[in-house]
Each structure stands twice: as C-alpha cells, then as structure tokens.
Amino acid sequence: MAETMSPTIERTVPRILMCAPTFFEVDYVINPWMDGHVHDTSSERSGRQWDALKDTVSRHADVVVQTPVQGLPDMTFCANAGLVFGNTFVPSRFRHAQRRGEEAPDRAWFAHHGFDIVDLPDGMLFEGAGDALFDRGVARRLWLGHGHRSDVAAGPALARLLDVEVLPLTLVDPRYYHLDTCFCPLPDGYTLYFPDAFDAASLDRIEQHVAPALRIAVDAHDAASFACNAVSTGRVVILNRASGDLRARLEAAGFMVIEVALDEFMKAGGAAKCLTLRLDELTNG
C-alpha cells in the first residue's frame, strides 16, 4: 500500500501504521522479556508472523507501511513512535538510549505525511501509544501509563496540548513496562486489563471510570501471552493468544477474537498492539 495519504480525509475504517521487521532482532536488554533472547530471533519467522498480522489487520483497517531503518531493531514496534490525535502528532522521547535513534525518522515520517508536530516540554520522557491509550467509550479521555518508561508529568502536558482528560495509571510490574502490554480500551467502554500490573490507586481509578460490566480482567496466564496487547478495530480484537475463558468472555461482550501467533516478537516484549499505531484517533471506533 502506498504511504502517501492525507490525515484530514474522513474514513469509515481505521487507519493503522505498521513498520516491517526487516532489521528486527534482540540486540540488547531493556525489559525482562528480552533477557535470554539476545541474538535469539529468526528473521524468517518474525517476517512471516508480521506478514500474517498485517494481512489480518488489513481485512479490518487501512494499513500504511513505514520504511524501517537499519540499526533500529525495535522500530517495528511503531506504537512507540508517538501519539496521534486528529492531525496532531506528539513524538516520543525514549527513556533508553537504545531506542532514541527512532525519534528522528519517526518525526520525519509524520511531518512528511502532513501531521502537525507538537512536542512535549524538554526533558519529559514519553513513549507514545505504548503508554497513552484513548478510551473507546468516552470521547477525549486518555489513559496514561507511567512508572517504567513515561513520566507521570506527561499526563498534564498532554491534557493541555490535546485538550483531553488524562487518567494516570501507575505500572508496578517490570514485565508490563508499557500500558499497552496490560491494558486495552475496547469500543463502548469495555476495558481489557491485567489487574496485577497496577498499584492499588490505579485499580481504584479504573474501577471508578469503568463500570463492572465493562471490565474484562485477565489472569496471569493470559497476561503473559500478551492478550491485552491487542489491536482493536471496531468489534474485532486481534491478539497473540487468548485462553478459552477469555475468548468466551470477549465473545459474550460482542467481540470477534482473532489470534495471530507473535511469539517471535514477544522475545523483545511486544505483540500485536506494539506492532501497530492508530493514525485516526478522532472517534471511539
């Protein structure tokens, strides 16, 4: 699919960015999933799994493909490029030096495609749509994960820049270092999440803002399978793997669950959501 597009054109299906894993491998350790997997990835297997995910997502969304850059093995996890809201792009500022090389090509891509680049204050760490997830039930509400990668101060800054309500959530388990590894807003206010990844105050915040009937909590097994690291396109939920119980609960809520094996990317700490970035964050679809 051609990369040229206008971010202001109204569309009826989601638009999603992906970046091919041409240079993907585990070159370093910056999260617990990477430990023991340095130079233990297969380019053939990761390419095949990414192709399967792209083909699956393409059946439910318009997929735009970003060109990868040699020497940036984690660039395929394009959820971390930044945050899109309307025609605005807020670039990430990575905590770890190993990923900071992604910032310039990501910024250039969004500028080239007509987005308005809006920066957070200097020195503020923020890892994009890995830690900032728009609610799919309440317009202009953003959930912000912090504690491992993004600064809690990014919350008030994003609220001012985007004129949105920001609800901070403190992440306490280093395995779930980004919010999108343990929390997934779904349409109509449903929320898929792993309670043990959050501190008590954050769990209270989730319970205050998400009705009990709309909360879909996952157990440790599903969390470790990255079930919460899901791509939501309307009533379709695309993920690495879901237990029979979780699948049944999602289906009872009206969702279609599609599994795409992404275990090669889990060696680096990512799965379906990490490999995608919504380009049309204007509505709650």
C-alpha positions, 0 to 999 in steps of 0.5 A: 500500500502506498504511504502517501495519504492525507490525515484530514480525509474522513474514513469509515475504517481505521487507519493503522501504521505498521513498520516491517521487521526487516532489521528486527532482532534482540540486540540488547536488554531493556525489559525482562522479556528480552533477557535470554533472547539476545541474538535469539530471533529468526528473521524468517519467522518474525517476517512471516508472523508480521506478514500474517498480522498485517494481512489480518489487520488489513481485512479490518483497517487501512494499513500504511507501511513505514520504511524501517531503518537499519540499526533500529531493531525495535522500530517495528514496534511503531506504537512507540513512535508517538501519539496521534490525535486528529492531525496532531502528532506528539513524538516520543522521547525514549527513556533508553538510549537504545531506542532514541535513534527512532525519534528522528525518522519517526518525526520525519515520517509524520511531518512528511505525511502532513501531521502537525508536530507538537512536542512535549516540554524538554526533558519529559520522557514519553513513549507514545501509544505504548503508554497513552491509550484513548478510551473507546467509550468516552470521547477525549479521555486518555489513559496514561501509563507511567512508572517504567518508561513515561513520566507521570508529568506527561499526563498534564502536558498532554491534557493541555496540548490535546485538550483531553482528560488524562487518567494516570495509571501507575505500572508496578510490574517490570514485565508490563513496562508499557500500558499497552502490554496490560491494558486495552480500551475496547469500543463502548467502554469495555476495558481489557486489563491485567489487574496485577500490573497496577498499584492499588490507586490505579485499580481504584481509578479504573474501577471508578471510570469503568463500570463492572460490566465493562471490565474484562480482567485477565489472569496471569496466564493470559497476561503473559501471552500478551492478550491485552496487547491487542489491536482493536478495530471496531468489534474485532480484537486481534491478539497473540493468544487468548485462553478459552475463558477469555475468548468466551468472555470477549465473545459474550461482550460482542467481540470477534477474537482473532489470534495471530501467533507473535511469539517471535516478537514477544522475545523483545516484549511486544505483540500485536498492539506494539506492532501497530499505531492508530493514525485516526484517533478522532472517534471511539471506533 
